[in-house]
């Protein structure tokens, strides 16, 4: 990695920031923590010449930080502050160069990098056109976050970097689409000792789910469409055949003629019983960014120079808010610090990667500003 001045000081700042952010239990059942973490971030910039704009939709706050008073910076750094609810390790731990805690990788480590980057450029006389956008509902579909801000608050940018952490430091230019469906099966119910008196909705739904799964390839790291059952609920009593069963399936698809939304629904409808209700819980299209775009090419060159080796383009099996910027015609990639085990209690971010990623952001913004002068 190219050496920068004050790297040790920057490392300490990033660790402290990430640690502080993780201590906020920012999941959907504790929405008060969203306002608390937004206040913490606003206080972080209170002595800096930046412009803070807060937004509220559906009771969920968002924050835009810019170096100039506008809603259309040249480069926008984007991230989310919420974490999944089953990740509940809000006390951090540092071990073997890794910082452990809920959201360390997804994505409070990346948020810390962006905050430090904004503070750095805010102190310059000749400030670049730069913004930081933070939302609080990415993990639950982003209804009141990025798409609302683009559609209703007219936030724009010439280029966006979504600072999602990953296991590998590559520039993500492709993400799978996402389709979440809720399936429900009903019955009149019966005493558990008389199973012949009622259809068991658990059995019916199990059969449907197994038939749906067979439409997809066996799960693997290959770039292919995938299917997973993520929740299943039925009944309330041990001694009663339930009167309902419901499940949520999580489908990630690669697009194209065979795996478009319409093609997938046609496949699924061929195996779903008429007595099973289907409801769309979440939908997001495939995201593909042209790797030859000048901003994307510049980011790759700068990142490769900072790290001392070629930073490749990559794809993400998951989905991020990048798809929303893409839908609005805004060039966007995803790039963030490295780590592993996001959405679990073993989640961690690599501390050296926090430093490296912050240097990449700084160098890219400097290079972008120089091309405009």
C-alpha positions in Angstrom: 0.0 0.0 0.0 1.2 3.5 -0.8 2.3 5.2 2.4 0.4 8.3 3.6 1.2 10.7 6.4 -0.6 10.1 9.8 -1.7 6.6 8.9 -1.5 5.5 12.5 -3.6 8.5 13.6 -6.1 7.7 10.9 -6.3 4.1 12.0 -7.1 5.1 15.5 -9.8 7.5 14.4 -11.4 4.9 12.2 -11.4 2.3 14.9 -12.9 4.7 17.4 -15.6 5.8 14.9 -16.5 2.3 13.9 -16.6 1.3 17.6 -18.9 4.2 18.4 -21.3 3.5 15.5 -21.6 -0.2 16.4 -22.7 0.7 19.9 -26.0 2.1 18.5 -28.5 -0.9 18.2 -29.8 0.4 14.8 -32.2 -2.3 13.8 -35.8 -1.9 12.7 -37.3 -2.7 16.1 -35.4 0.2 17.8 -36.1 3.1 15.5 -35.2 5.6 18.3 -31.6 4.4 17.7 -31.8 5.8 14.2 -32.3 9.3 15.5 -29.6 8.8 18.1 -27.0 7.8 15.5 -27.9 10.6 13.1 -27.5 13.0 16.0 -24.1 11.4 16.8 -22.9 11.9 13.2 -24.2 15.4 13.1 -22.3 16.2 16.2 -19.2 14.7 14.6 -19.3 17.5 12.0 -20.4 20.3 14.3 -17.1 22.2 14.1 -16.6 21.6 10.3 -17.8 23.8 7.5 -20.3 21.3 6.1 -24.0 21.5 5.2 -26.3 19.0 7.0 -29.7 18.2 5.7 -32.0 15.7 7.5 -35.0 14.0 6.0 -37.9 12.0 7.4 -40.1 9.5 5.6 -42.3 7.0 7.3 -40.7 7.8 10.7 -37.3 6.9 9.3 -34.5 9.6 9.2 -31.8 10.1 6.6 -28.9 12.5 6.5 -27.1 14.3 3.7 -23.8 16.0 4.4 -22.3 18.2 1.6 -19.3 20.5 1.4 -21.4 22.9 -0.7 -25.0 23.9 -0.2 -26.7 21.7 -2.7 -28.3 18.4 -3.3 -26.3 17.5 -6.4 -22.6 16.9 -5.6 -20.2 15.6 -8.2 -19.3 12.5 -6.1 -21.7 11.1 -3.5 -20.6 8.5 -0.9 -23.6 6.4 0.1 -24.2 4.1 3.0 -26.7 2.8 5.5 -26.7 2.8 9.3 -29.2 0.0 10.1 -28.3 -3.6 10.8 -30.2 -6.8 10.7 -32.1 -7.7 13.9 -30.5 -11.1 14.5 -27.1 -9.5 14.7 -27.0 -8.3 18.3 -23.3 -7.9 19.2 -23.2 -4.2 20.1 -20.1 -4.5 22.2 -17.0 -4.5 20.0 -13.9 -6.6 20.2 -10.6 -6.3 18.5 -8.7 -9.5 17.8 -6.0 -10.3 15.2 -6.3 -7.0 13.4 -10.1 -7.4 13.1 -12.9 -5.4 14.7 -15.9 -7.5 15.6 -19.4 -6.2 16.2 -22.9 -5.9 14.6 -22.6 -4.0 11.3 -18.8 -3.8 11.5 -18.7 -4.8 7.8 -22.2 -4.1 6.7 -21.7 -1.3 7.0 -20.5 0.8 9.9 -16.9 0.4 9.0 -17.6 1.9 5.6 -19.6 4.7 7.2 -16.6 5.5 9.4 -14.4 5.7 6.3 -16.8 8.1 4.6 -17.2 10.3 7.7 -13.4 10.6 8.0 -13.2 11.4 4.3 -15.8 14.1 4.5 -14.0 15.7 7.5 -10.7 15.6 5.8 -12.0 17.5 2.7 -14.1 19.9 4.7 -10.9 21.5 6.1 -9.5 22.4 2.7 -9.8 25.8 1.2 -10.6 24.5 -2.2 -13.3 22.0 -1.4 -14.4 19.3 -3.9 -18.0 18.8 -4.8 -18.6 15.9 -2.4 -21.5 14.5 -0.5 -22.3 11.8 2.1 -25.7 10.2 2.1 -26.7 8.0 5.1 -30.0 6.1 5.4 -31.6 3.8 8.0 -33.7 1.2 6.3 -31.6 -0.5 3.7 -31.8 -3.9 5.5 -35.6 -3.8 5.3 -36.1 -2.8 1.7 -35.1 0.9 1.6 -38.6 2.2 1.1 -38.0 5.3 3.2 -34.4 5.8 2.3 -32.5 6.1 -1.0 -35.5 5.7 -3.4 -37.5 8.2 -1.5 -34.6 10.7 -1.4 -34.0 10.3 -5.2 -37.7 10.5 -6.1 -39.1 13.0 -3.5 -36.1 15.1 -2.4 -34.3 15.3 -5.8 -30.9 14.2 -4.5 -28.6 13.5 -7.4 -24.9 13.0 -8.2 -22.6 12.5 -11.2 -21.1 9.4 -9.6 -21.9 7.3 -6.5 -19.8 4.9 -4.4 -21.9 2.7 -2.1 -19.4 1.8 0.6 -20.7 -1.8 1.3 -18.0 -4.0 2.9 -17.2 -7.4 1.3 -14.8 -10.3 1.8 -12.7 -9.1 -1.2 -11.6 -5.6 -2.2 -13.1 -5.3 -5.7 -15.2 -2.8 -7.5 -18.7 -4.2 -7.7 -20.4 -3.3 -11.0 -23.0 -6.1 -11.1 -25.5 -7.2 -8.5 -28.3 -9.8 -8.6 -31.9 -8.8 -8.5 -34.0 -9.6 -5.5 -37.5 -11.1 -5.2 -39.0 -11.9 -1.8 -42.4 -13.6 -1.8 -44.7 -14.5 1.1 -46.7 -17.7 0.7 -49.7 -18.6 2.8 -51.7 -21.8 3.1 -54.9 -22.0 5.0 -57.0 -24.8 6.6 -60.0 -25.1 9.0 -57.7 -26.6 11.6 -58.4 -29.7 13.8 -57.4 -31.4 17.0 -54.0 -33.0 16.7 -55.4 -36.5 17.4 -57.7 -36.3 14.4 -55.5 -35.3 11.5 -57.9 -36.8 8.9 -60.4 -34.0 9.7 -58.4 -31.2 8.2 -55.9 -30.5 5.5 -52.5 -29.7 7.1 -51.3 -26.4 5.7 -47.8 -27.1 6.8 -47.6 -30.2 4.6 -49.1 -28.3 1.6 -46.7 -25.4 2.0 -43.7 -27.7 2.4 -44.6 -29.5 -0.8 -44.9 -26.2 -2.7 -41.6 -24.9 -1.3 -39.8 -28.1 -2.3 -41.2 -27.9 -5.8 -40.1 -24.2 -6.1 -36.6 -25.1 -4.9 -36.2 -27.7 -7.7 -36.6 -25.0 -10.3 -33.3 -23.5 -9.3 -29.7 -24.9 -9.4 -28.1 -26.3 -6.3 -26.7 -23.4 -4.2 -23.1 -22.5 -5.0 -20.9 -19.5 -5.4 -21.4 -19.6 -9.2 -23.2 -16.6 -10.9 -26.6 -18.1 -11.0 -30.2 -17.5 -9.7 -30.8 -18.9 -6.2 -33.7 -19.8 -4.0 -33.9 -19.9 -0.2 -36.6 -20.2 2.4 -35.9 -17.6 5.1 -38.9 -17.8 7.4 -41.6 -20.3 8.2 -44.5 -19.9 10.7 -47.4 -22.1 11.5 -49.8 -22.7 14.3 -49.9 -21.7 18.0 -50.7 -24.9 19.9 -48.8 -28.2 20.2 -51.9 -30.2 20.1 -53.7 -28.6 17.1 -53.4 -28.9 13.4 -52.9 -25.2 12.4 -55.3 -23.3 10.4 -52.5 -21.5 8.5 -48.9 -21.7 7.5 -46.8 -19.0 5.9 -43.3 -18.8 4.6 -41.0 -16.2 3.0 -38.7 -17.1 0.1 -35.7 -15.1 -0.9 -34.8 -15.3 -4.6 -31.7 -13.7 -6.1 -31.8 -13.7 -9.9 -29.3 -12.8 -12.6 -31.7 -11.5 -15.2 -31.7 -12.2 -18.9 -34.4 -13.9 -20.9 -34.5 -17.1 -18.7 -34.2 -15.4 -15.3 -36.2 -12.2 -15.7 -38.9 -11.3 -13.2 -41.6 -12.5 -15.6 -39.8 -15.7 -16.5 -39.3 -16.6 -12.8 -42.9 -15.9 -11.9 -44.0 -18.2 -14.8 -41.8 -21.0 -13.5 -43.1 -20.5 -9.9 -46.8 -20.3 -10.9 -46.4 -23.7 -12.6 -45.8 -25.4 -9.2 -47.7 -23.2 -6.7 -51.0 -24.7 -5.7 -54.1 -22.6 -6.4 -55.0 -22.8 -2.7 -51.7 -21.1 -1.7 -51.8 -17.3 -1.7 -48.7 -15.4 -3.0 -47.8 -11.9 -2.0 -44.8 -9.9 -3.3 -42.9 -8.7 -0.2 -39.9 -7.1 -1.9 -38.6 -6.6 -5.4 -35.4 -5.1 -6.9 -34.0 -5.4 -10.4 -30.6 -6.5 -11.5 -27.9 -3.8 -11.4 -25.2 -3.6 -14.1 -22.8 -0.7 -14.4 -20.7 0.0 -17.5 -17.1 -0.6 -16.4 -15.8 1.7 -19.1 -17.4 4.7 -17.6 -14.8 7.4 -17.0 -15.5 7.6 -13.2 -15.4 3.8 -12.9 -12.1 3.6 -14.8 -10.6 6.4 -12.7 -11.6 4.6 -9.5 -10.0 1.4 -10.6 -6.7 3.2 -11.5 -6.6 5.0 -8.2 -7.5 2.0 -6.1 -4.9 -0.1 -7.8 -2.3 2.6 -7.3 -3.0 2.9 -3.6 -3.0 -0.8 -2.9 -0.1 -1.6 -5.2 -1.9 -4.2 -7.2 -4.8 -4.4 -9.7 -8.2 -3.9 -8.1 -10.6 -6.0 -10.2 -14.2 -5.6 -11.1 -16.6 -7.9 -9.3 -20.2 -8.9 -8.7 -22.3 -9.2 -5.7 -24.8 -12.0 -5.0 -26.7 -9.7 -2.7 -28.4 -6.4 -3.4 -27.6 -2.9 -2.2 -28.9 0.6 -2.7 -26.8 0.8 -5.9 -29.8 -0.4 -7.8 -31.8 2.7 -7.0 -29.2 5.1 -8.2 -28.9 2.9 -11.3 -32.6 3.2 -11.9 -32.3 7.0 -11.9 -29.5 6.8 -14.5 -26.7 7.7 -12.0 -23.4 5.9 -12.5 -22.7 3.9 -9.4 -20.5 1.1 -8.0 -20.1 -0.6 -4.7 -16.7 -0.6 -2.9 -15.9 -0.9 0.8 -13.6 -2.3 3.4 -13.0 -6.0 3.7 -14.1 -8.5 6.3 -16.5 -11.4 6.7 -19.6 -13.0 8.3 -22.0 -10.0 7.8 -25.5 -10.6 9.3 -24.0 -12.8 12.0 -22.7 -12.4 15.5 -19.2 -13.2 14.2 -19.2 -10.2 11.8 -15.9 -8.3 11.5 -14.1 -5.7 9.5 -10.3 -5.7 8.9 -8.8 -2.7 10.5 -6.0 -2.3 7.8 -8.7 -2.3 5.2 -10.5 0.6 6.9 -7.3 2.6 6.4 -6.7 1.5 2.9 -10.2 2.2 1.8 -10.2 5.7 3.3 -7.0 6.4 1.3 -8.6 5.1 -1.8 -11.6 7.5 -1.3 -9.4 10.4 -0.6 -7.1 9.7 -3.7 -10.1 9.2 -6.0 -11.8 12.4 -4.9 -8.5 14.4 -5.3 -8.0 12.9 -8.8 -11.6 13.7 -9.8 -11.2 17.3 -8.5 -8.0 17.7 -10.5 -9.6 16.7 -13.8 -12.1 19.5 -13.3 -9.6 22.3 -12.6 
